[in-house]
């Protein structure tokens, strides 16, 4: 049988490795190989990337579907678009919402965003992973550096100490962590986590931290450096230095031991290691950003970066979550910048645009639900907080799902539009270090799956707006992006589409300290809810599992849905390994299998969030960071009892 090998991008995390797809003449993907020339994976992608062929044809959306009264009717794409037009044409701009995604290319996101602004006349536009995961990282870095992303993976070659807080790169970004391990003898690893994870196993120093107390810990580190005169002297010239000194005074090892539950001797060891680092690298994740004080957490981490002139190595959750934010898929920003740049965008597009700032996904699906929504590659029925309320709101709105894989949210959709998987698309992504990479189709899309940029160009015709959407191909769309988005203005579309990786502009515009005080945890324990629940990720699953849960290899390796509880707590509650337990918060309850383990400290329970069989976000209350609207997934007060 004739076979061909096509290089394209892995559909999973923000590393965006190149994979070699082995495809037969019928279009079936037979296997995945590493790409030796890929400077990111260095020819050794992770197990999720190497098993893409196992999920390529499973659980797929192949045909347009209209759902009426719980029955599904397969229709043509044209009929589905007609039906959408008939149902949304009379809605006001504030009644509709369009959600982009970090799982699809820049070009598809761009046309969806343009459709929202020109056709629907709304700024109710947001992206899923960007809002739920790293909105605070983006805003916090802009506050402190004037740039949303300063990460470069090759900084690993320069550092002698890696400080990891609220993340597990060994599991979540294995190809990045492989670069660390190649220099293991030269790099000291410090891991600060609420759960003992794979990164912690490699750590020279590890400390459990009480979820929600990161501001105390990081301020205490800053205070230690300042009090002992162990910071970079250049920091004294940075705006806000004196204010930082005043703010962190009093944050000491005693406070850390009392509030963060980190023993004084371990804190002192960590502080000394950071102080003595000649080249410090910092890596954080959603353990830092998914709190009600998300933006404060990022600010205090940035303060530490500035004090030590450290390298930022933090990545992103989805393959193109950086790109969807870069192009302006946000409710309070435009592709051209802030709302003050509206005249520039209107001139570039040749039309009047809406002036009202829009709703986030948390607004649209939770707090002030819209009447109609377009979403793509997003599963709010599983990934949003306060799921009971979200499910009710989804039932009451006209919902259009553009999806490659069936999700729980598809069951709430009025219309499902089939879209290609990433490895069946053409376009570009911007990875976790803000590097643009071209996506090449390894094969033709399945069934009638169509890329979003084409779908929304077709839909615009029903509204009489087709003149704004005259694109012949993806490169024309990308060319418009480079004309409108300042950070992309130096990029040659032809160069990118020829296969050359190009960095988006990522030079700091300024440096500012941003002092923050600890205002209390997201939630506290009580007699009714004596435990704190936190969530983390499996190295064998990805997001809500609509792809990875169908891999036979990954299923064999994954522990599956369970909740981890400390042996002492389990003994007191007479819970044994494998018992069914009921977890209850003020938001709801779930039943899960207990896993008795010392990876969690006493009075903390932890679970992964990937599984449809364990909708852990039923427990997460409708509490968000006030500035970024990132939900508080990492610190939920709960009760645990034997079911």
C-alpha positions in Angstrom: 0.0 0.0 0.0 1.3 3.4 -0.9 2.1 5.7 2.0 3.2 9.3 2.4 4.6 11.3 5.3 3.4 14.8 6.0 4.9 17.2 8.5 2.3 19.2 10.5 1.6 20.4 14.0 0.5 18.4 17.1 -3.1 19.4 18.1 -2.5 19.5 21.8 -0.4 21.9 24.0 1.3 25.2 23.6 4.7 23.6 22.7 3.2 23.0 19.2 5.6 20.3 18.2 6.0 19.2 14.6 4.9 15.6 14.0 5.3 13.4 10.9 2.0 11.9 10.0 2.2 8.6 8.1 -0.9 8.5 5.9 -2.0 5.7 3.5 -3.6 6.3 0.1 -7.1 6.2 1.5 -6.3 9.0 3.9 -6.1 6.9 7.1 -3.4 8.1 9.5 -1.4 4.9 10.3 1.1 6.2 12.8 3.0 9.3 14.1 6.7 9.8 14.1 8.9 12.4 15.6 10.4 15.2 13.4 14.2 15.2 13.9 14.5 18.7 12.5 12.0 20.2 14.9 13.9 22.4 17.4 11.0 22.2 19.9 10.6 18.4 20.2 14.0 17.5 18.9 12.4 14.5 17.3 10.9 13.2 20.6 7.3 14.3 21.0 5.3 13.2 24.0 3.0 10.2 24.3 -0.1 12.3 23.5 1.4 13.5 20.2 2.6 10.0 19.3 -0.9 8.6 19.7 -2.8 11.1 17.6 -3.4 8.4 14.9 -5.4 6.5 17.5 -8.0 9.2 17.9 -7.9 10.7 14.4 -11.1 9.0 13.2 -12.9 8.4 16.6 -15.7 10.6 18.1 -15.7 12.8 15.0 -18.3 15.3 13.8 -18.6 14.7 10.1 -21.9 16.2 9.0 -24.0 19.2 9.9 -26.8 18.5 12.3 -29.9 20.5 13.4 -31.3 19.4 16.8 -35.0 19.9 17.4 -36.9 18.6 20.4 -34.1 16.2 21.3 -33.9 14.7 17.8 -31.0 15.2 15.4 -31.5 15.8 11.7 -28.5 15.5 9.4 -28.6 18.4 6.9 -26.4 20.0 4.3 -24.0 22.7 5.4 -26.0 25.2 3.3 -29.3 24.3 5.0 -27.6 24.5 8.4 -26.4 28.0 7.7 -29.9 29.0 6.5 -31.3 27.7 9.7 -28.8 29.7 11.7 -29.6 32.9 9.8 -33.3 32.4 10.3 -32.8 32.0 14.1 -30.3 34.8 14.8 -31.0 37.6 12.3 -33.2 39.5 14.7 -31.1 39.4 17.8 -29.6 42.6 19.1 -25.8 42.9 19.3 -25.8 42.5 23.1 -27.8 39.3 22.8 -25.2 37.3 20.7 -21.8 36.0 21.5 -18.9 34.5 19.5 -16.2 32.4 21.1 -12.8 31.7 19.5 -10.5 28.9 20.4 -6.9 28.0 21.1 -7.3 24.7 19.3 -7.8 26.2 15.8 -5.6 28.3 13.5 -5.3 32.1 13.6 -7.0 32.4 10.2 -10.2 30.6 11.4 -10.3 32.7 14.6 -9.8 35.9 12.6 -12.7 35.5 10.3 -15.0 34.5 13.2 -13.9 37.6 15.0 -14.5 39.8 12.0 -17.9 38.2 11.5 -18.9 39.1 15.0 -17.8 42.7 14.7 -19.0 43.5 11.1 -22.1 41.2 10.7 -23.4 40.8 14.3 -22.2 44.3 15.3 -21.0 42.9 18.7 -17.9 43.0 20.8 -19.2 40.0 22.8 -16.1 38.0 21.7 -13.8 36.0 23.8 -11.7 32.8 23.7 -12.1 29.8 25.9 -8.7 28.6 27.2 -7.4 32.2 27.2 -10.1 33.3 29.6 -10.3 30.2 31.8 -6.6 29.6 32.0 -4.1 32.4 31.3 -6.0 35.7 31.0 -4.3 36.8 34.2 -0.8 35.9 32.8 -1.5 38.0 29.7 -2.8 41.0 31.7 -0.3 40.7 34.5 2.7 40.6 32.1 1.3 43.6 30.1 1.0 45.5 33.4 4.6 44.7 34.4 6.4 44.4 31.0 4.1 45.9 28.4 4.2 42.6 26.6 1.9 39.6 27.0 4.6 36.9 26.5 8.3 36.8 27.2 8.8 33.1 27.1 11.5 31.4 25.1 12.1 27.7 25.5 15.8 28.0 24.7 16.3 30.0 27.9 16.7 26.5 29.4 20.2 26.6 28.0 21.1 29.7 30.1 19.5 29.0 33.6 21.1 27.4 36.6 17.9 27.3 38.7 14.3 26.6 37.7 11.6 27.8 40.1 8.2 26.1 39.3 5.1 27.2 41.1 1.5 26.1 40.4 2.5 24.0 37.3 3.7 20.6 36.4 5.8 20.9 33.2 7.1 17.4 33.4 3.5 16.2 32.8 1.9 19.1 30.9 4.8 20.0 28.6 7.1 16.9 28.5 9.1 18.1 25.5 10.0 21.3 27.3 10.9 19.4 30.5 13.1 17.0 28.4 15.2 20.1 27.7 15.5 20.7 31.4 16.5 17.1 32.1 19.2 17.2 29.5 20.9 19.8 31.8 19.8 18.1 35.0 23.2 18.2 36.7 23.5 21.9 36.0 20.0 23.1 36.9 18.6 23.1 40.5 14.8 22.5 40.4 12.5 24.1 43.0 8.9 22.9 43.0 6.1 24.7 45.0 2.8 22.9 44.6 -0.4 22.0 46.4 0.0 18.4 45.0 3.2 16.4 44.8 3.6 15.9 41.0 6.0 14.5 38.5 8.0 17.7 38.4 8.3 17.6 42.2 9.9 14.1 41.9 12.7 15.7 40.0 13.0 18.6 42.3 16.0 19.4 44.5 13.6 21.2 46.8 9.9 20.6 47.2 7.2 22.3 49.3 3.5 21.8 49.6 1.7 25.2 49.6 -1.8 25.8 50.9 -3.9 26.6 47.8 -4.7 30.3 47.5 -1.8 31.6 49.6 0.7 32.2 46.8 0.8 36.0 47.3 2.2 35.4 50.8 4.9 33.0 49.7 6.1 35.1 46.8 6.0 38.4 48.8 8.1 36.7 51.5 10.6 35.6 48.8 10.8 39.2 47.6 11.2 40.5 51.2 14.0 38.0 51.8 15.9 39.1 48.8 15.4 42.8 49.7 16.2 42.5 53.4 19.4 40.5 52.7 20.4 42.7 49.7 20.4 39.7 47.4 18.6 41.1 44.4 20.0 42.5 41.2 21.0 46.1 41.8 19.5 47.1 38.5 16.1 46.5 40.1 16.4 49.7 42.2 16.0 51.7 39.0 12.7 50.0 38.0 9.5 51.9 38.6 7.8 50.9 41.8 10.9 49.5 43.6 10.4 51.6 46.8 6.7 50.8 46.9 7.5 47.1 46.6 10.0 47.3 49.5 7.3 48.9 51.7 4.6 46.4 50.6 6.5 43.2 51.3 8.0 44.2 54.6 6.6 41.9 57.3 6.1 39.0 54.9 8.5 36.6 56.6 9.1 32.9 57.2 6.8 32.9 60.2 3.9 34.2 58.1 4.7 31.7 55.4 4.6 28.8 57.9 1.3 30.0 59.5 -0.6 30.8 56.2 1.1 28.8 53.5 1.9 25.8 55.7 5.5 25.8 54.5 7.9 25.0 57.3 10.4 27.8 58.1 13.5 25.7 57.3 12.2 24.7 53.9 11.2 28.3 53.1 14.7 29.4 54.1 16.3 26.8 51.8 14.1 27.9 48.9 14.9 31.6 49.5 18.6 30.9 49.7 18.5 28.8 46.5 16.8 31.7 44.6 19.1 34.3 46.1 22.2 32.3 45.0 20.9 31.6 41.5 23.1 33.3 38.9 20.5 32.8 36.2 17.0 32.1 37.5 14.2 30.6 35.4 10.6 30.9 36.4 7.7 28.6 35.3 4.1 29.0 36.5 0.7 27.6 35.4 -2.9 27.5 36.3 -2.1 26.7 39.9 -1.3 30.4 40.0 -3.8 31.8 37.7 -7.1 30.0 38.4 -7.9 31.9 41.6 -10.1 34.9 42.6 -6.8 36.8 43.0 -5.3 35.6 39.7 -4.0 39.0 38.6 -2.4 39.6 42.0 -0.6 36.2 41.8 0.9 37.0 38.4 2.0 40.5 39.6 3.9 39.1 42.6 5.5 36.5 40.4 6.6 39.2 38.0 8.0 41.2 40.9 10.3 38.2 41.7 11.3 38.0 38.0 12.3 41.7 38.1 14.2 41.4 41.4 16.3 38.6 40.0 16.3 39.6 36.3 14.9 36.1 35.8 14.0 34.3 32.6 10.3 33.5 32.0 9.7 30.0 30.7 5.9 29.6 31.3 4.0 28.1 28.4 0.3 28.0 27.5 -2.4 25.3 27.6 -3.6 25.0 24.0 -1.7 24.9 20.8 -2.9 28.4 19.7 -4.2 30.0 22.8 -1.5 32.7 22.4 -2.6 33.3 18.9 -6.3 33.7 19.5 -5.5 36.4 22.1 -2.9 38.1 20.0 -5.3 38.7 17.1 -7.7 40.5 19.5 -10.4 37.8 20.2 -11.2 39.7 23.4 -14.2 41.6 24.7 -12.3 44.7 25.8 -9.6 44.9 23.1 -9.4 45.2 19.4 -7.0 43.5 16.9 -5.3 46.9 16.5 -5.0 47.4 20.3 -7.2 49.2 22.9 -10.5 50.7 22.0 -8.8 54.0 21.3 -7.6 52.3 18.1 -11.1 51.8 16.8 -10.7 54.4 14.0 -7.7 52.6 12.7 -9.5 49.2 12.5 -12.6 50.9 10.9 -10.3 52.4 8.2 -8.6 49.0 7.6 -11.9 47.2 7.3 -13.8 50.0 5.6 -16.8 50.0 7.9 -18.3 51.2 11.1 -17.7 48.9 14.1 -19.4 48.5 17.5 -18.1 50.8 20.2 -19.4 49.1 23.4 -17.1 46.8 25.2 -18.3 43.2 25.2 -18.9 40.2 27.5 -16.5 37.5 28.5 -17.4 33.9 28.2 -18.1 33.9 32.0 -20.6 36.7 31.4 -22.1 35.1 28.3 -22.6 31.6 29.8 -22.9 32.3 33.5 -23.6 35.8 34.8 -25.6 37.5 32.1 -26.4 34.8 29.5 -26.9 35.7 25.9 -29.7 34.5 23.6 -27.5 33.1 20.9 -23.8 31.9 20.8 -21.3 30.6 18.3 -18.6 28.5 19.8 -15.8 26.5 18.3 -13.6 23.8 19.8 -14.8 24.7 23.3 -16.7 22.5 25.8 -18.4 24.9 28.3 -20.8 22.2 29.5 -17.7 20.5 31.1 -15.1 23.2 31.5 -17.0 26.2 33.0 -17.5 26.7 36.7 -21.0 26.4 38.4 -22.0 23.8 35.8 -25.6 23.4 36.9 -26.2 27.1 36.1 -24.2 26.8 32.9 -26.2 23.8 31.7 -29.5 25.6 32.3 -28.2 28.7 30.4 -27.0 26.5 27.5 -30.5 24.9 27.3 -32.1 28.4 27.0 -29.9 29.9 24.2 -29.6 29.2 20.5 -26.3 27.5 20.4 -24.1 26.8 17.4 -21.2 24.4 17.9 -18.4 24.3 15.3 -16.7 21.0 16.3 -14.2 18.4 15.1 -15.0 16.0 18.0 -18.3 15.4 19.8 -18.4 17.0 23.3 -20.9 17.2 26.1 -21.7 20.7 24.9 -22.8 19.3 21.5 -25.8 17.8 23.4 -27.0 21.3 24.1 -26.4 22.6 20.6 -29.2 23.6 18.2 -26.8 23.3 15.3 -23.5 21.3 15.0 -21.2 22.3 12.2 -18.4 19.8 11.5 -14.9 21.2 11.3 -11.6 19.6 10.5 -9.1 18.4 13.2 -6.0 20.6 13.3 -4.0 18.0 11.3 -6.6 18.4 8.5 -6.3 22.2 8.3 -4.2 24.8 6.6 -3.2 27.9 8.5 -0.9 29.2 11.3 -0.7 28.9 15.1 1.2 31.0 17.6 2.7 28.7 20.3 3.4 29.2 23.9 6.6 31.1 23.3 4.8 33.3 20.7 6.4 31.5 17.8 4.3 31.3 14.6 4.3 27.9 12.9 2.5 26.8 9.7 -0.2 24.1 9.9 -0.3 21.7 6.9 -3.1 19.2 6.3 -1.9 15.6 6.6 -5.1 14.5 4.8 -8.5 15.8 3.6 -11.1 16.6 6.3 -13.6 13.8 7.2 -17.1 14.0 5.8 -18.3 17.6 5.2 -16.0 19.1 7.8 -15.2 22.7 6.8 -12.8 25.3 8.3 -14.4 28.1 10.2 -13.0 30.8 8.0 -14.9 29.3 5.1 -18.1 28.7 7.1 -18.3 32.3 8.3 -17.6 33.7 4.9 -20.6 31.7 3.6 -22.7 32.8 6.6 -21.9 36.5 5.9 -23.6 36.2 2.5 -26.9 35.6 4.2 -26.5 38.9 5.9 -25.5 40.7 2.7 -21.9 41.3 4.1 -20.0 39.1 1.7 -17.9 42.1 0.4 -16.0 42.1 3.7 -15.1 38.4 3.4 -13.6 37.9 0.0 -10.7 35.6 0.7 -9.3 33.1 -1.8 -7.3 31.2 0.7 -5.7 31.1 4.2 -2.7 33.1 3.3 -4.9 36.1 2.3 -6.5 35.9 5.7 -3.1 35.8 7.4 -2.0 38.7 5.3 -4.8 40.8 6.7 -3.9 39.8 10.2 -0.3 41.2 9.7 -1.8 44.5 8.4 -4.1 44.9 11.4 -2.3 43.4 14.4 0.8 45.6 15.4 2.8 42.7 16.9 2.5 40.8 13.7 3.3 43.7 11.3 6.9 42.6 10.7 5.9 39.1 9.6 6.0 38.0 6.0 3.0 35.7 5.2 5.0 34.1 2.4 7.9 33.3 4.7 5.6 31.7 7.3 3.7 29.7 4.8 6.9 28.5 3.3 7.5 26.7 6.6 9.8 29.0 8.4 9.0 29.7 12.1 8.9 33.4 13.1 8.6 35.0 16.5 5.9 37.6 17.1 7.2 40.9 18.5 8.0 40.2 22.2 10.3 42.9 23.5 9.4 44.4 26.9 8.1 48.0 26.4 8.9 48.9 30.0 9.4 47.3 33.4 7.3 48.0 36.5 7.0 46.5 39.9 3.4 45.8 40.9 3.1 45.4 44.7 0.2 43.4 46.0 -0.9 42.6 49.5 -2.5 39.3 50.6 -6.3 39.9 51.0 -7.2 36.3 52.0 -7.8 33.0 50.3 -10.4 32.2 47.6 -12.3 30.1 50.1 -11.5 28.9 53.7 -12.3 25.7 55.5 -15.2 25.6 57.9 -16.9 23.0 60.1 -19.3 22.3 57.2 -16.6 22.2 54.5 -13.3 21.1 56.3 -11.3 20.3 53.1 -9.9 22.4 50.2 -10.3 20.9 46.8 -7.8 21.7 44.0 -7.5 20.3 40.5 -4.6 19.2 38.3 -3.9 17.6 35.0 -3.0 14.1 33.8 0.0 13.6 31.5 -2.2 11.2 29.5 -5.3 13.4 29.0 -5.9 16.8 27.4 -8.5 19.3 28.5 -12.0 17.7 28.5 -10.8 14.5 26.9 -12.9 14.5 23.7 -9.7 13.4 21.9 -7.4 11.7 24.4 -10.1 9.6 26.1 -10.5 7.7 22.9 -6.8 6.6 22.7 -6.4 2.9 23.7 -2.8 3.5 24.7 -3.6 6.6 26.8 -6.5 4.8 28.5 -4.2 2.0 29.6 -1.7 4.5 31.1 -4.2 6.9 32.7 -5.5 6.3 36.3 -8.9 7.6 35.2 -11.4 9.7 37.3 -10.7 9.6 41.0 -10.1 12.0 44.0 -6.9 11.9 46.0 -7.1 12.0 49.8 -4.3 11.9 52.4 -4.0 8.6 54.3 -4.6 10.3 57.7 -7.8 12.0 56.5 -8.9 8.8 54.8 -8.4 6.8 58.1 -10.4 9.4 60.1 -13.2 9.2 57.6 -13.0 5.4 57.3 -12.4 5.6 53.6 -10.3 2.9 51.8 -8.6 3.1 48.5 -11.2 2.5 45.8 -14.2 3.5 47.9 -16.9 5.7 46.4 -16.9 9.1 48.1 -19.2 12.1 47.9 -17.6 15.5 47.5 -19.8 18.4 48.3 -19.3 22.2 48.0 -21.7 25.1 48.2 -22.2 24.7 44.4 -23.0 21.0 44.2 -21.9 17.4 44.7 -20.2 14.6 42.8 -19.4 11.0 43.5 -15.9 9.8 42.8 -13.6 6.9 43.5 -11.1 7.6 46.4 -7.4 7.3 45.8 -5.6 7.3 49.1 -2.2 8.9 48.6 0.4 11.1 50.1 0.6 13.2 47.0 -1.8 15.6 48.8 -1.3 17.0 52.3 -3.8 16.7 55.1 -7.1 18.5 54.6 -6.5 18.9 50.9 -8.2 16.7 48.2 -7.3 16.8 44.6 -8.7 15.5 41.3 -8.2 15.9 37.6 -10.7 17.7 35.4 -10.6 15.7 32.1 -13.5 13.3 32.6 -17.1 13.4 31.5 -17.7 10.7 34.1 -16.6 13.1 36.9 -17.8 16.6 36.2 -15.7 18.1 39.0 -16.7 21.7 37.9 -20.1 20.9 39.4 -18.3 21.8 42.7 -16.7 25.0 41.5 -18.7 28.1 42.6 -19.4 31.1 40.4 -16.4 33.1 41.8 -13.9 34.7 39.5 -11.0 37.1 39.5 -12.6 40.6 39.3 -10.3 41.9 36.7 -9.7 39.0 34.3 -12.9 36.9 35.0 -10.7 33.7 35.5 -12.7 31.3 37.6 -11.4 30.0 40.9 -10.8 26.3 40.1 -7.9 25.7 42.4 -9.3 26.5 45.9 -12.8 25.2 46.7 -14.0 24.4 50.2 -15.6 21.0 50.3 -16.9 18.2 52.5 -15.8 14.6 51.9 -17.8 11.6 53.1 -18.1 7.9 52.2 -20.8 7.4 49.6 
